[in-house]
Amino acid sequence: MVNTELQQGFTVSRVAEEHGVPEPLVWSIALEGKSDLDRFKALNWELKTVDLWEWTDCDKRFGDDWPGRLPAQMIAHILYYFSDQGDLVFDPMAGGGVVADTCLAFNRRCWSFDMVDRPDRRPEIEPYFWDITNLEWPVKSKSKPDLIIFDPPDYKDQSDKYDPDGISGLSKEKYLEFLENFFALAHLNTKNSTRLASINSDWRDFENTPAMDEDPEKSIMINDYVTALHKSGWRYTYIISAPLSPERFKGDAGLAMQKKRILGTTGRHVIIAEKK
């Protein structure tokens, strides 16, 4: 029925709404048998060929409204450059499910885990809590992933929006310790050919501190993430700049920052790593 309607020219969104199914599922049917390049074209996404990935907004067809929501376009680029169709992608902190949705549209298998259990809305995301005091790998009997897409909660910046027992509210030292331990665990439980894509935002206390008064000892920057990877047996092959939209710094907020000499940050990076 879905295939017939698509062949008759009905849009993916209309077919999904009519049958009450998620739009990414209909996209997976509509794109069946197509190359990755053709999938980009069908979704009306520009494929970027340099290491600057910038979008003004998230594609709302993929993933739920969620704190720190990622653009599906970013996930599609990671899949295109660092995996093949049919590969297994491991998403340890799934959040709003954008990785699972994009994998569905790009013919990748996906195992997703999140501490928030949503069996009705997101049955494909398995409930799992990463216990920082006893860190364990949740997958025991399944195949090892070809690619890990690791998108941890932002340090401090989003701590009021996440579970109080989560990692976002940790001290800088404990947060970085968790990253290092997670990367080491991932190294132990994956294939030699597995790649890891770590998506991280620079964190500085720019909301309250003039640029000249910022203390780097209280910040988490790109070198901290790279160091954590290196210590745990990974080496980076790419650092791709994928900045956040600067829209939040416009208007009254921007004027207030100018008066206080506060320098905002849009820094976000996709660090691609392989095993040493």
DACORSUL-V757621 format. One record per helix or strand of 3 or more residues. SS is the DSSP state (H for helix, E for strand). FROM is the first residue (numbers start at 1). TO is the last residue. Records with the same first field share a line. If there is no record, write none. Layout:
SS: FROM-TO  FROM-TO
This chain:
H: 2-7  12-19  23-30  36-42  72-82  98-105  159-161  167-169  172-188  211-213  216-218  222-231  246-249  251-260
E: 88-91  109-114  125-127  147-150  195-201  234-241  268-275
